[in-house]
Amino acid sequence: MIEFKHVYKTYGADRHTLKDISFNINKGEFVFLTGPSGAGKTTLFKLISAFEKITSGEVFVLGHSLSKLKKGQIPFLRRKIGFVLQNYKLLKNKSVFENIELPLIILDVDKETREKKVSEMIRHVGLESVRDQYPDFLSGGEQQRVAIARALIHDPEIIIADEPTGNLDPELSNTILKLFYEFSKKGMTFLVATHDYRLIDKTKCRLLKVDKGQLVEDSAT
Amino acid sequence: MKMNPLKLSLFVIITLSICMIISGLLFYKNFVGFLGAWNQSNKMNIYLKIDTSEAERNKIIDLLKQKSNVVSADLVDRNQAGLSFQSSLKEFSSGLVTLDELVDLIPESIEVDLEPMLSLKERDDVFTALANEFRPNTAIEDINYGATWIKKFEKIDRIMRSVGIFAFLIFLLAISYLVALMVRVYIDDSKQEIEVYSLIGATRWSIYQLFLKDIFIFLSILSPPAPMVNQCKIKGNSSLL
């Protein structure tokens, strides 16, 4: 599903952000990515989502070699990935419903199905009471749940989450994690960056640890 | 297009700028007319002799119309002239002279008007040249084009035009800067939106489409005034503005 083969990413002449990264994530796997700030986690995510190009090596996502992927094909690859980012990336001029609905609009899903799916998802993540509110009027936890709902709404094959529980209290973190597990059981692949070791310890999932741009630990090996 | 405060500000600034530019142009194009509002004529009147035939009259009108800078050369017959004279002197001389008596006194004339964009100096030159050319014509009794009036206002006209052009350029620069600034802020504000759309897999075209709507609305504000500017000379008798 996601495969890195001796991947290097360099900014400028000699600033190595990623050095010789190799790993393989299979379909339906739930993987935590951890490491100190600036270790290269975000760069790794940017490479998977084709927002950045690799300097050398090979990255395969859903069977596509990203270095061979044409520019016009990138949006179609991203439609198969759900993103949950630390700063939520919600549109301020759209309501909770409209924000969650966006990926379905991009996929040309008809209005009736959209209405049904989004309402169901809103119920699932417990946002019924703020369905028509705008992001600025929501708490951090609520905004995070909107971002999660938007990432999951179109049943992507991969979910990439950057600190999805970073701004949440332990109880809400557990709820989010349960939600992820639920979708993971449906066959979605999860790659979740976190600093929260309690969460990692609790779940006993596969752990990738990066430090100074290198993969220093892979619990699967 | 969702009207957030930023879009609304940009909308208002562009609309106001266009209104101000059009007002400036309207004033500039009609400046001579505004001066004429002080009851001074800025047209040339060619008075014909009583016994001028229709053929001679038409020949003069045709010749005048062929001249550059001349926009109209219209015949004012004795009746029209008499009525106009009577109405302008109504308060002072009502009943003193009858229309029939006036018609006998006033000759037929041709009223000549020039391009509105000419300065008073240029108007004076054109009128003088026309007067010199047509005065020897045996069918013409007299030519009057308010030469003293033109001389009187020539300096004001020159100053006003120079100040106007300078102020207009400064204003245009300020407006361009303001609009550029607003567009920049608008683009920065839209970056987040573009990022989100690319994140969820929107193609480049579908992202363009989102902004095309806004661009279309802004262009639709800009497009109607453009041809209007060319048509903004106030019609009618300038001395009655």
Interface residues (C-beta under 8 A of the other chain):
Chain A: S49 F51 G72 P75 F76 L77 R78 R79 K80 I81 F83 L85 K89 L90 L91 K92 N93 L102 P103 I106 L107 R150
Chain B: K2 N4 Q192 E193 E195 V196 Y197 S198 L199 I200 G201 A202 T203 R204 S206
